[in-house]
Amino acid sequence: MAFTLTHRYGRMDPGGPSADFLALLRELEDRPADTEHGSVAVTHESAWSLRVSRGGYVTFENLEAEGGRERHMEKVPVIKILELFQHLAEGNLAAVEREPWLPGY
Protein backbone atom coordinates (compact mmCIF):
# COMPACT_ATOMS: atom_id res chain seq x y z
CA MET A 1 0.00 0.00 0.00
CA ALA A 2 1.18 3.51 -0.75
CA PHE A 3 1.24 6.42 1.63
CA THR A 4 2.54 9.97 1.76
CA LEU A 5 4.40 11.90 4.46
CA THR A 6 3.52 15.57 4.85
CA HIS A 7 6.26 17.48 6.60
CA ARG A 8 5.80 20.46 8.86
CA TYR A 9 6.45 23.07 6.17
CA GLY A 10 4.28 21.36 3.55
CA ARG A 11 6.79 19.23 1.67
CA MET A 12 5.29 15.88 0.72
CA ASP A 13 7.30 12.70 0.20
CA PRO A 14 6.18 9.25 -0.86
CA GLY A 15 6.34 6.79 2.01
CA GLY A 16 8.15 3.51 1.86
CA PRO A 17 9.63 0.76 4.01
CA SER A 18 12.31 3.12 5.32
CA ALA A 19 9.90 5.90 6.31
CA ASP A 20 11.10 7.46 9.56
CA PHE A 21 7.93 8.35 11.45
CA LEU A 22 9.87 9.45 14.53
CA ALA A 23 11.88 11.96 12.49
CA LEU A 24 8.62 13.26 11.05
CA LEU A 25 7.24 13.83 14.55
CA ARG A 26 10.46 15.47 15.72
CA GLU A 27 9.96 18.20 13.12
CA LEU A 28 7.34 19.58 15.52
CA GLU A 29 10.01 20.24 18.15
CA ASP A 30 11.84 22.79 16.00
CA ARG A 31 10.78 26.44 16.22
CA PRO A 32 8.00 26.10 18.82
CA ALA A 33 6.96 29.73 18.33
CA ASP A 34 5.91 28.97 14.73
CA THR A 35 2.28 28.03 15.30
CA GLU A 36 1.28 28.41 11.65
CA HIS A 37 3.26 25.30 10.70
CA GLY A 38 2.37 23.11 13.63
CA SER A 39 1.49 19.70 12.23
CA VAL A 40 2.75 16.72 10.24
CA ALA A 41 0.75 13.94 8.62
CA VAL A 42 0.71 10.47 7.13
CA THR A 43 -1.90 9.87 4.43
CA HIS A 44 -2.78 6.45 3.03
CA GLU A 45 -3.62 6.03 -0.66
CA SER A 46 -7.26 5.54 0.40
CA ALA A 47 -7.23 9.23 1.47
CA TRP A 48 -7.38 8.39 5.19
CA SER A 49 -5.02 10.68 7.04
CA LEU A 50 -3.54 11.04 10.51
CA ARG A 51 -2.43 14.60 11.29
CA VAL A 52 -0.44 15.28 14.44
CA SER A 53 0.08 18.64 16.15
CA ARG A 54 2.26 19.53 19.11
CA GLY A 55 1.21 18.05 22.42
CA GLY A 56 -0.05 14.82 20.85
CA TYR A 57 -3.23 16.19 19.28
CA VAL A 58 -4.12 13.70 16.53
CA THR A 59 -6.88 13.95 13.93
CA PHE A 60 -8.09 11.07 11.77
CA GLU A 61 -10.11 11.84 8.67
CA ASN A 62 -10.74 10.92 5.07
CA LEU A 63 -9.55 13.85 2.97
CA GLU A 64 -11.94 13.00 0.12
CA ALA A 65 -15.12 12.43 2.16
CA GLU A 66 -17.75 14.97 3.04
CA GLY A 67 -17.47 16.40 6.56
CA GLY A 68 -18.80 14.69 9.62
CA ARG A 69 -16.42 11.74 9.83
CA GLU A 70 -13.51 13.61 11.40
CA ARG A 71 -12.23 12.32 14.71
CA HIS A 72 -9.55 13.29 17.18
CA MET A 73 -7.64 12.31 20.31
CA GLU A 74 -5.68 14.56 22.65
CA LYS A 75 -2.37 14.07 24.45
CA VAL A 76 -1.53 10.88 22.57
CA PRO A 77 1.91 9.54 23.58
CA VAL A 78 4.62 9.40 20.91
CA ILE A 79 4.77 5.59 21.02
CA LYS A 80 1.03 5.38 20.25
CA ILE A 81 1.34 7.94 17.42
CA LEU A 82 4.13 5.87 15.87
CA GLU A 83 1.93 2.78 16.13
CA LEU A 84 -0.98 4.59 14.47
CA PHE A 85 1.27 5.88 11.67
CA GLN A 86 2.50 2.33 11.04
CA HIS A 87 -1.02 0.89 10.96
CA LEU A 88 -2.17 3.57 8.52
CA ALA A 89 0.88 3.15 6.30
CA GLU A 90 0.19 -0.60 6.12
CA GLY A 91 -3.46 0.02 5.28
CA ASN A 92 -4.63 -1.47 8.58
CA LEU A 93 -7.51 0.99 8.96
CA ALA A 94 -9.38 -1.35 11.30
CA ALA A 95 -6.62 -1.00 13.91
CA VAL A 96 -6.73 2.78 13.63
CA GLU A 97 -10.54 2.80 13.84
CA ARG A 98 -10.49 0.82 17.13
CA GLU A 99 -8.88 3.68 19.03
CA PRO A 100 -10.99 5.85 21.38
CA TRP A 101 -11.60 8.65 18.89
CA LEU A 102 -13.76 11.62 19.81
CA PRO A 103 -16.00 13.15 17.13
CA GLY A 104 -14.92 16.23 15.19
CA TYR A 105 -11.74 18.21 15.29
N, C-alpha and C positions, 0 to 999 in steps of 0.2 A: 504494500500500500504506500502511496505517496503522501508526503506532508510537507508543509512549508514552515520555516521559522521566520517570524517577524521580529526584528531587532528594535531596540529602544528608539532609535532615530529613524525608523521606517524602512530600513533596508530589509529586503526579503531574500532568503536563501532556500533552495530546495533542501529538504531533510534527507537523511540517509542513515546507514548503520553507524556512522561515526558522529552523528549529531551530539553535540555537547550541551545538554539541557541545563546543566549547572552553570556553565559559562553564560548562557543566555540569561538566566536569572540574575547572575552577578552584575550584569549590565545595569541593573536597577540601583546598585550601590554607588555608582559613580554620579557625581553632581546632584546630590540630594535636593538642592534648591530649585532644580529644573523640574517643575511640576507639569509642564506642558508635555514632556516626553517621559511619562511615568509608567509605561507598561511594555511588556513583551508578550508574544503569543506563539502558539503552535496551532496550525490549522491543517486538518486532515483533508484529503481530496474530496471527501463527501460534504465539505463546507462546514463541518463541525469544528469549532474553535475554542481553545482555552486561552484566555487572556489573563495575565497576572500583573498586578500593580504592587507597589511597595506595601509592606506590612502583611503580605499574604492574602490580598483580596483577589479572588479568582472568579472570573465569569465564564460560563459555558453557554454557547449559543450556536445556532446554525446561521451562518452569514447570508444564506440564500432564502431563508424562510421568512414569512411574515412575522411581525412582532408577537409577543406573548409566550414564547417558549424559552426566553432568556432565564438563566438561573445564576446564582452566585453563592459563594461561601466566603467567610471572613476569617482572617488570622490563621490561614492554612499553613502548617509547617512546611519548610523546604522539602523535606523527605517525601511528604505526601504530594506536593506539587510535582516533583520529579517522577513519582509513580504515575500520576495522572497524565503528564506529558507522554510518558512511555506507552501507556494504554492507548491514548489517542493516536499516537504515531503508528502503532500497530493495528489500528482500526478496531480495537476492542472497546467499542462504544458502550456495550453493556456494563463493563466494569466502571466506566466513568459515570454512567447513569445511576449506578447504585449508591453513589455518595449522597450525603445529606444536604442536597441543594436547597436553597431558599428561592422562591420565585422572584423574578425581575432582576434588575441591576442593583 
